[in-house]
Amino acid sequence: MFRSFFKSRQWFLWAWIGSVIILWVTWYKVQLDVKINEWFGSFYDLIQRALAEPGSVTFNAYMKEMSTFFWIAALYVAIAVVLDFFIKHFIFRWRTAMNDYYMAHWHLVRSVEGAAQRVQEDTMRFARIMEGLGVSFMRSVMTLIAFLPLLWDLSKNVTELPWIGPVEHSLVYVAILSAASGTVLLAAVGIKLPGLEFNNQKVEAAYRKELVYGEDHDDRADPASVNELFGNVRKNYFRLFFHYLYFDVAKWSYLQATVLVPYVALAPTIVSGAITLGVMQQIVRAFNRVESSFQYLVNAWTTIVELISVYKRLRAFEESIWEYERNGGAPLSQPAE
């Protein structure tokens, strides 16, 4: 899955130079997001001044602030579109490298259960998941690097935490505690999901295989065998649905509760009038960026579960190739399962 792309001379430019380009452009996008956060601070201070002192802010001054956001946002959108386009090509090259590697060893792995599905569907799913999961992880790390120092600095405006009292750089600790508690909660609640997803792929593959045989052989895919195989699919899906039910209850309850966390933490500061509306907006946006970055596992858990199941299938697939290489080209002792 990895060495076919990152250890290949053929794909060196795409694998390594492409990765550097994605990292650098993503970092620049995050810096634009920081500028937008700063803009919100000055813009809401302008609004507060205009509402408190009628006539103190001219129409031209107001529209000038709006135009500043327009140019930053336009640059952000342009870069985001180009970056996503490049990432899609990068990921497809990765899938191509995997496909070429597996097909070069097809004579070794064709007897593996679901070999055709693993080459076609699992590599496609792996590439699609890595596009979303890998890129979002990279963005979360970059966002933390950019916004964590900003939130650290903005926390000096917070006078105290409710029920606790004064704490230096308090919002950073609140964001970490909030995200960590959600991660532990969902990891515990969703502990059975990876195994169920893996079993789901197995029963789906068995059902699909029988149907494929039935296309060419009259004695295959008879009603009895099809009903039994689909019954296994149905049973596993119903188990998945049940476990995802309470997992989703925990996930969405937690995510909705965290919307209020920064406002609760800022309550003593807001009611004392220690900050302006613009500073409050900067703090809340920075807090949300930091908290959501720390919540990476929370937001991506269901996708991670899918990735684990795909990884297990491809890993077992590759073991046939590795056994052949370890034996110095000798025939496999037995087909991998």
C-alpha positions in Angstrom: 0.0 0.0 0.0 2.8 2.4 0.8 6.1 1.1 -0.6 4.6 0.6 -4.1 4.3 4.4 -4.2 6.8 6.0 -1.8 9.6 3.6 -2.5 9.3 3.5 -6.2 11.6 5.4 -8.5 8.8 5.6 -11.1 6.6 7.6 -8.7 9.3 9.5 -6.9 8.2 13.0 -8.1 4.5 12.4 -7.4 5.1 10.7 -4.1 7.7 13.0 -2.5 7.6 16.3 -4.4 3.9 16.1 -4.6 3.7 15.6 -0.8 5.9 18.7 -0.2 3.7 20.8 -2.5 0.5 19.6 -0.7 2.0 20.4 2.7 3.3 23.9 1.7 0.0 24.9 0.0 -2.0 23.6 2.9 0.1 25.7 5.3 -0.5 28.8 3.2 -4.3 28.1 3.3 -4.2 27.9 7.0 -2.3 31.2 7.1 -5.1 32.8 5.1 -7.6 31.3 7.6 -5.6 33.1 10.4 -5.9 36.4 8.4 -9.7 35.8 8.2 -9.8 35.3 11.9 -8.0 38.6 12.4 -10.4 40.3 10.1 -13.4 39.1 12.1 -11.8 40.8 15.1 -11.5 44.2 13.5 -14.8 43.9 11.7 -16.9 43.1 14.8 -15.1 45.9 16.7 -16.1 48.2 13.8 -19.7 47.0 14.2 -19.7 47.5 17.9 -18.3 51.1 17.5 -20.9 51.9 14.8 -23.8 50.6 17.0 -22.5 52.3 20.2 -21.8 55.7 18.5 -24.1 56.4 15.6 -22.2 58.3 12.8 -18.7 57.3 14.0 -18.3 54.8 11.2 -18.8 55.9 7.6 -20.3 53.8 4.8 -17.0 53.8 2.9 -15.1 52.6 6.0 -17.6 49.8 6.5 -17.4 48.7 2.8 -13.6 48.9 2.9 -13.6 46.2 5.6 -16.0 44.1 3.6 -13.7 44.4 0.5 -10.7 43.2 2.6 -12.6 40.0 3.4 -13.6 39.6 -0.2 -10.0 39.5 -1.5 -8.7 37.2 1.3 -11.7 34.9 0.7 -11.2 34.9 -3.1 -7.6 33.9 -2.8 -8.5 31.2 -0.3 -11.2 29.8 -2.6 -8.8 29.8 -5.6 -6.0 28.0 -3.7 -8.5 25.5 -2.2 -9.9 24.6 -5.6 -6.4 24.1 -7.2 -5.1 22.2 -4.2 -8.1 19.8 -4.1 -7.6 19.2 -7.9 -3.9 18.4 -7.4 -4.7 16.1 -4.4 -7.1 14.1 -6.5 -4.4 13.5 -9.1 -1.9 12.7 -6.4 -4.2 10.1 -4.8 -5.0 8.5 -8.2 -1.3 8.1 -8.9 -1.0 6.3 -5.6 -3.8 4.0 -6.6 -2.2 3.4 -9.9 1.1 2.5 -8.2 -0.8 0.0 -6.0 -2.7 -1.5 -9.0 0.6 -1.9 -11.0 2.3 -3.6 -8.0 -0.5 -6.1 -7.4 -1.0 -6.9 -11.0 2.7 -7.5 -11.4 2.3 -10.3 -8.8 -1.1 -11.5 -10.0 0.1 -15.0 -10.5 0.9 -15.2 -6.8 -2.3 -13.7 -5.4 -5.0 -14.7 -7.8 -6.0 -17.6 -5.5 -6.5 -15.3 -2.6 -10.1 -14.9 -1.5 -11.7 -12.0 -3.4 -8.4 -11.2 -5.3 -10.2 -9.3 -8.1 -12.2 -7.2 -5.6 -9.1 -6.3 -3.6 -7.2 -5.1 -6.7 -10.1 -3.1 -8.1 -12.5 -2.1 -5.2 -10.2 -2.1 -2.2 -7.5 0.0 -3.9 -10.2 2.4 -5.0 -11.6 2.6 -1.5 -8.1 3.0 0.0 -7.3 5.8 -2.3 -10.6 7.6 -1.6 -10.3 7.2 2.1 -6.7 8.5 2.1 -7.8 11.5 0.1 -10.3 12.5 2.7 -8.7 11.1 5.9 -5.1 11.9 5.1 -5.7 15.4 3.9 -8.0 16.2 6.9 -5.3 14.9 9.3 -2.7 17.1 7.6 -5.0 20.1 7.7 -5.7 19.5 11.4 -2.0 19.4 12.2 -1.3 22.6 10.2 -4.3 24.3 11.9 -3.0 23.4 15.3 0.4 24.8 14.5 -1.1 28.1 13.3 -4.0 28.6 15.7 -2.6 27.1 19.0 -0.2 30.0 19.6 -2.9 32.4 18.6 -5.4 31.0 21.1 -2.6 30.9 23.7 -2.1 34.6 23.2 -5.8 35.4 23.1 -6.3 33.6 26.3 -4.7 36.4 28.2 -8.0 38.3 27.7 -9.9 35.7 29.7 -10.2 36.9 33.3 -11.3 33.6 34.8 -13.1 30.3 34.2 -16.5 29.6 35.7 -16.4 27.6 38.9 -12.6 27.4 38.7 -11.3 30.9 38.8 -8.3 32.5 37.0 -6.1 30.2 35.0 -3.4 31.4 32.6 -3.9 30.4 29.0 -7.1 28.7 30.1 -8.8 28.3 26.7 -6.0 26.1 25.4 -6.4 23.7 28.3 -10.2 23.8 27.9 -9.9 22.9 24.2 -7.5 20.0 24.9 -9.7 18.7 27.7 -12.9 19.0 25.6 -11.4 17.2 22.6 -9.6 14.5 24.7 -12.8 13.6 26.6 -14.7 13.2 23.3 -12.0 11.1 21.7 -11.9 8.7 24.7 -15.7 8.6 24.8 -16.1 7.6 21.1 -13.1 5.3 21.1 -14.7 3.3 24.0 -18.2 3.4 22.5 -17.0 2.4 19.0 -14.6 -0.3 19.9 -16.5 -3.0 18.2 -17.0 -1.2 14.9 -13.6 -2.1 13.1 -14.2 -5.8 13.5 -17.7 -5.6 12.3 -16.7 -3.6 9.2 -14.0 -6.2 8.4 -16.5 -9.0 8.7 -18.8 -7.0 6.5 -16.3 -7.0 3.7 -15.9 -10.8 4.1 -19.6 -11.6 3.8 -20.1 -9.1 1.0 -17.1 -10.7 -0.9 -18.5 -14.2 -0.4 -21.9 -13.2 -1.7 -20.4 -11.3 -4.7 -18.2 -14.3 -5.6 -21.1 -16.7 -5.7 -23.1 -14.3 -8.0 -20.1 -14.0 -10.3 -19.8 -17.8 -10.5 -23.5 -18.0 -11.2 -23.0 -15.9 -14.4 -21.1 -18.7 -16.0 -22.3 -21.9 -14.3 -25.9 -23.0 -14.1 -25.2 -25.0 -10.9 -24.0 -22.0 -8.9 -25.9 -19.1 -7.3 -28.9 -21.3 -6.7 -31.7 -19.9 -4.4 -30.6 -21.9 -1.3 -26.9 -20.8 -1.4 -27.8 -17.2 -2.4 -30.3 -16.9 0.4 -27.8 -18.3 2.9 -25.0 -15.9 1.8 -27.3 -12.9 1.7 -28.6 -13.9 5.1 -25.0 -13.5 6.4 -24.8 -10.1 4.8 -28.1 -9.1 6.4 -27.1 -10.4 9.9 -23.8 -8.5 9.8 -25.5 -5.2 8.6 -28.1 -5.4 11.3 -25.3 -5.8 13.9 -23.6 -2.8 12.4 -26.7 -0.7 12.4 -27.3 -1.5 16.1 -23.7 -0.6 17.2 -23.7 2.6 15.0 -27.0 3.6 16.7 -25.5 4.2 20.1 -22.3 5.3 18.6 -24.1 8.1 16.7 -26.0 9.1 19.9 -22.7 9.6 21.7 -21.1 11.3 18.8 -23.8 13.9 17.9 -24.6 14.6 21.6 -20.9 15.3 22.2 -20.5 17.5 19.1 -23.6 19.5 19.9 -22.5 20.0 23.5 -19.1 21.4 22.4 -20.7 24.2 20.5 -21.4 26.0 23.8 -18.0 25.2 25.4 -16.2 28.4 24.4 -19.2 30.6 25.5 -19.4 28.9 28.8 -15.6 29.3 29.3 -15.9 33.0 28.4 -19.0 33.6 30.5 -17.3 35.5 33.4 -15.2 37.5 31.0 -18.3 38.5 28.8 -20.6 39.4 31.7 -17.8 41.6 33.2 -17.4 43.4 29.9 -13.7 42.7 29.9 -13.5 42.2 26.1 -14.9 43.7 23.0 -17.2 41.9 20.5 -14.4 41.7 18.0 -12.0 40.0 20.5 -14.7 37.6 21.5 -15.2 36.6 17.9 -11.5 36.1 17.4 -11.3 33.9 20.6 -14.4 31.8 19.6 -13.1 31.2 16.1 -9.6 30.4 17.2 -11.0 28.1 20.0 -13.2 26.3 17.4 -10.3 25.8 15.1 -8.1 24.4 17.8 -10.8 22.2 19.3 -11.9 20.8 16.0 -8.3 20.0 15.2 -7.9 18.1 18.4 -11.2 16.4 17.6 -9.8 14.8 14.5 -10.3 11.3 15.8 -13.9 12.2 16.9 -14.9 13.5 13.5 -13.1 10.9 11.5 -13.8 7.8 13.6 -16.3 6.2 11.2 -13.9 6.7 8.2 -11.0 5.3 10.3 -13.1 2.2 11.0 -13.6 1.7 7.2 -9.9 2.3 6.6 -9.0 -0.3 9.1 -11.2 -2.9 7.4 -9.7 -2.1 4.0 -6.1 -2.1 5.4 -6.6 -5.6 6.9 -7.8 -7.0 3.6 -5.0 -5.5 1.6 -2.5 -6.4 4.2 -3.5 -10.1 4.0 -3.4 -9.8 0.2 0.2 -8.5 0.3 1.4 -11.3 2.7 1.2 -13.7 -0.2 3.7 -11.5 -2.1 5.9 -11.1 0.9 6.0 -14.9 1.5 7.0 -15.4 -2.1 9.8 -12.9 -1.7 11.0 -14.3 1.6 11.2 -17.8 0.1 13.4 -16.5 -2.7 10.9 -17.0 -5.4 9.8 -20.5 -4.3 6.1 -21.5 -4.7 3.8 -20.5 -1.9 3.2 -23.1 0.7 -0.6 -22.5 0.6 -3.0 -19.9 -0.7 -3.5 -17.0 1.6 -6.9 -16.5 3.2 
